[in-house]
């Protein structure tokens, strides 16, 4: 097998708008920029003999940066909720937490491995997880990256990169398709598909 066949080739999911990303999901870049602007304002205006004006710039920039950080900490976007749900599902699968899995899997959910096999139904997935993972096959796991997009009020997709230790391949990428009956209901996974597994390549 050629090396490129074992390299992940994962098309990224669409990102949210720039304003939403910078103000709500990843505010530290904007916060740091405002702090730098405030400090630069003090230095530049001080060299021109206008220290008081520079301090005003610094205070305003600091207040704006603090306000953005506070708002981002208080507000969780629908996409962030979806990403957290994805992390929780991966953790529940790795730990074979049946109660959590039962709540997060649709009764008709399926795990679909292209060209290999399909496990249909929540109970089938739970029993398969017990058989293949419940024996301690995964001793630890990490989730270094999660992508997500909400396609509509009832449909969403996520892609997650997972690292594992134990008797399973050490890394993999998965796609999860989500559904909810209404915007007030939690997301439930309806399809789980491996996109890439180390040692096997893209699927």
N, C-alpha and C positions, 0 to 999 in steps of 0.2 A: 504494500500500500504506500502511495506517495505521501510525503510529509504534508503537502497542502490538504490532503484528504482528512488529516487529523487536526487541522487548524480550524477553530470556530469561524464560521462565516454566518454571522447573525445580523440580519437587517434590523437596524434599530427602529423602535416604535416612535411615532411622532411625539415631539416635546410640546409642553404647554407654551403659551405666549411668553415673550420675554419679560413683560411687566410682572406677570404672575410668578414667574420663576425667581426674579430678582427681589421682589417684595415679600413673597409669602413662603416659597419653598426653599430657596437658597439665598437668604438675605445677606450673608456675611460678605460677599463681594461688594455689594452696594454699601453696606455699613463701613467696611474698611476704606472704601473709596471716599466716603464722606469724611471720615476721620483724617485721611491724608489731605483732603481739600482744606479742612479746618486748620490743620497744622501748617500747611503751605501758606494759607492766608495770613496766619500770624507772622511767619517768617518774612514774607514779601512786604506786608504792610509795615512791619516793624523797621525794616531797612529804609522805608520811606518816611519814618517818623510818625507813623499812625498806628501805634501799638494798640490803642483803645479800640480802633476799628477792627484790627486783626483779632482781638479777643472776642469781639462781637461775632465775627465770622466763625471763630472756633466754637463758641457756645451754640450758635444756631446749627452748625453742622453736627455738633454732638447731640443736640436735642433731636434733630431729624434722624440721625443714626439710631439713637436709643428708641425713638418712636417706632421706626421700622422693625427693629429687633423685637420690640415688645409685641407689636401686632402679629409678626410672623410666629412668635411663640404662643400666642393665644388662639390663632386661627389655624385650623387644619383644613386644607383644601380637600375636595372630594377625591382628587387623584392621590393625595397623600394617604387618605383612608384606604384606598384600594391597594397602594403599595404595602401598607402595614398589614392588610389582610393577606397579601401574598406571602410576606415573611412569616406570618403566623401559620399559614397552611404548610409551608415548607418545614417549619419547625415541628408542627404536629405530625407530619409524615415521617420525619427523621426520628422522632421519639415514639412513634406509633401511639399517639394520644387519641384514643378512639372517641372520646367524648367531644374533643375539639374538632376532629375530622368529621364526625357525624353532623356537627353544626355548620361546617364550611363546605361540605360536598352536597351537591344536588342529588336527590334520590336516583336520578337517571344519569349521573355523571359517568364519564368514561376516561380511562387512560389509554391513549392510542399511540402505539409505537409503529411508525410507518413501515410497512412491508414485513412486519413481524407478528404482532398480536394486538388484541384489544381487550381490555377488561371493562365490562359494562356493568353499571349499577353500583351504588354506594356500598352495599354490603359486600359485593365481590371485591371492590377496591380495599375495603377494610380487612377482609380475610387475606388478600394477597399481601398487603403491607405486614400483617402479622407473620405470614409465612416467610417473607423474604427479608424483612427489616427487623421484625420483632425479636429475632434471635441474636441481636447485638451486632448486626452487619455494619451499622453506622455507629462508630464510637463517638464521633463529634462532627459538627458541621458548621459552616460559616456561609453568610450570604453577602458577598462583596458588591453585588450590583442588582438592582431591580429597575425595570422600565415598565411604564404603564400608560395606557390611553383609554379614555372613556369614549366609546363610540356613539353612545346614546343614553337615554335615561335608564335603560334596562340592560345594556350590553357593554362589556369592557374586555380588554385584553392586557395581560402582563407577560413580561419575559424576565426570567430570573436566572442569575448565575450562582451556582452552588458549589462549594468545596466540601469534600467529605474525607473522613479518615475511617479506616476499618477495612472490611473485605469487599468493598464496592469500589468502582472507579473513582479516582480522587477529585474529579471535577466534571461538571455538566451544565448545560443550558436547557431551560424548560420554558414552554409556552403554556399559559393558562388562560382559558376562556371563561369569562364570568357572566353571571346573570342575576338579576334581582327583580322581584315582582313589582316593586314600586321604589321610589326614591327614599322611602322611609324604612325599607327593609335592608338587611345586610347583604353583601355580595355572596353568592355561592358559586363554587367552581363547577362548570358543566363539562369541561374537557381539559385534560392535561396531556401534553405532548412533549417528548424529549426532542430538542433541536440539535443537540450536540452532546456526545459523551466521550470523554477522553479514552483513547484506545480504540474507539470505533469511528470517530469522526462525525461529520454532519449526517443527520438522519432525514 
